[in-house]
């Protein structure tokens, strides 16, 4: 009854649009972590592989393992490898991002014990976002370790924390200056120059002059670029739909749902839908803060969203049980739905629960 439709035709459209912005000489890494932002990492990863994406990226080794077990053969970057499961990297030929000396030393010891040489890795630098990454003042020490290692350095990268901000923006300029320093330090250091990459989706649309050798796109591939103007050229890959379970008549003064959160101001009709916050529809969507699309009209969500159910006001809408209801997709974007729930498209999409059926379609 609840279905998340995944439109591969729209995915392909977004892929080609992003390609058109970065040029043929720049590689494109598709980010399919968190089940491809709530969709289906295997189906989306497989289609991206077929249409020519250069790299895939996921958060964990387990995510990478799943892709490999489903015939994904192109290079896969693991953003956040952790000590407990590094041996999985070797088994499934996954490429870890190394972000600290402790992780470096652990991986060196592991590769030596297993007699593995020239294993592909990526180096992550912090340039101002202050999450994971080496610092610029660690470059000398890192070069010393590189001279005694047998790793194959595939890329060196950093991550912008403010990529959606308009130019000029001091913090972006500071991060960019630091990254260019990193590029300068390592460009002539290696016999085979690694790829350098800095931009995420917003950066591709907002700072196309900083593409370097590769860009990383996640949310853009799924139809969103953190700005309504940029979104106009993209198509939503995921559409969430449900069906009405029951319609009930309510009288003026009656309450809807838990804790008397909503009281009917007049006689009306309420439709009950079979999904709730366990399926990724935030409690913040309730009490008329958000709406769903049904038979050409928007219907407000009333009362508190429950774990498995929610209620909508259909007093002025011609509808019946089993009619289709759209949460986001063709008639309102996930970005708009997320904003009304007090969040962002990333969170809304990635929170779509496993109970919701995924269905792949490939028509416009």
Buried (B, 14 or more C-beta within 10 A) or exposed (E): EBBBBBBBEBBBBBBEBBBEBBEEEBBBBBBBBBBBBBBBBBBBBBBBBEEEBBBBBBBBBEBBBBBBEEEBEBBBBBBBBEEEEBEBBEEBEBBBBBBEEEBBEBBBEBBEEEEBEEBBBBBBBBBBBEEBBBEBEBBEEBEEBBEEBEBBBBBBBBBBBBBBBEEEBEBBEEBBEBBBBBBEBBEEBEEEBBBBBBBBBBBBBBBBEBBBBBBBBBBBBBBBBBBEEBBEBBBBBBBBBBBBBEBEEBEEEBEBBEEEBBEBEEEBBBBBBBBBBBBBBBBBBBBBBBBBBBEEBBBBBBBBBBEEBBBBBBBEBEBEEEBEBBBBBEBBBBBBBBBBBEBBBBBBBBBBBEEBEBBBEEEE
